[in-house]
């Protein structure tokens, strides 16, 4: 239980840094989703948009720099060369950065904001 409390505190601190970095670097339509009870991949998911592929790439680089300054070395970044959809993954917060057209197409935040606690569980035979 103590480890879980420490991890949640780290996740919240990292989330604050991520949100601040996105705000300072002009990301828009920033949405934060609490993943508690939905998945064990992370505590939070952040979805944000950049104005262009270049802006999305710059946001990802600024975020990686800010996260590494916290001492967290477990960072994976996918999609940086293309810049349509960049995913920054770590054990606490998963960040999805999109160009607006790609974000509209995938609509991740809608899927992850669903209330999974009331979902019907189906057994496959």
N, C-alpha and C positions, 0 to 999 in steps of 0.2 A: 504494500500500500504506500509506503514511503517513497519507493522508486517511482510509482505512478504519479504521485504528487509532485515530485521533482521534475519529471518529464513534462507534466502539464504546465508547470511554471516556465520551463524552458520554451515550450511551444508558444505560450502567450507572449513571452518576451520576444521571441523570434517573429511572431506575427506582428507585433508593434513595429519592429524594425522594417519588416517587409512593407507594411502599409505606409509607413513614413517615407521609405525610399520610393515607392510607387508614386506617392503624392508629390514628392519633391522633384520627380522627373517627368511629371505631366502625363502619367497614365490616366485613363479615364474609364468610367463605368466599372469601378472596382467593387467586386462582390466577394464577401467572405462567407464561407460555409463551414459550420461546425460539423465535423465528421463523426462525432461521438454517437455510437450506436449504429453507424452506417458501414464503417469499415475500420480495419486496424492498420491501414497503410500510413495514416498520419492523423494528427489531431484536428487540423484545419486544412481547407483548400481555399486558395485565393484565385479568382479569375479577374483578369484585367485586360484592357485593350490599349494598343498603341496606334498612332495615326498611320503608320506605314511599316513595311518590313524592317526598314532601317531603325525606326523608333522602337519596335518590338525587340530587336537585337540589342539595342543600347540599354533598354530597360532590364533585359536579362543579365547583361554584363554588370550593370550597376547593382542589381540584386545579389548576384554572386559575390561581388566584392564586399557588400555590406554584410552578407551572411558569413563569409569567411573571416571577417573582422571579429565576429563573436567567438571564433575558435572552432566553429563547426566545420569539419573537413569532409563530412559525408554529404556531398552535393553532387547530384547528377543533372546535367543539362542536355536536353535533346531538342533538335529542331533549330538550333541557332543559325546555321548557314542559310536556311531558307527564310526564316523570320515570319512565316505565316502563323505558325503555332509553336511556341516554345514552352517546354515543360521543365520546371526546376523542381527536382525531387530531393527531399531529405526526410529523415524520420519524424519530423514534427509538422511541417507545413509543405503542402504541394502547391506550386504556383503554376498557373496556366496563363500565358500571355498570348494574345491573339491580335491579328489584324481584324477590323470590324466584320468583314465579310466572312472570314473563317469562323469567328466566334458565333455569328448568327447561324451559320450552317450546323455547327456541332452542338450548340446550346447546352453546354455541360452543366452550368449552374442550375438549370431547370431540373435536370435529372437528379443531381445530388441534393437539391433542396427538398426533394420528396420526403414524406414522412414514412420511413421504412418500418417504424414500430407497428403500424397497423396493416402492413402488407400481408397478403395471403401467402403462406408458404406452401409450395406445391412439391409433392414427392414424385420423383420420376422413377418409374419401375422399368 
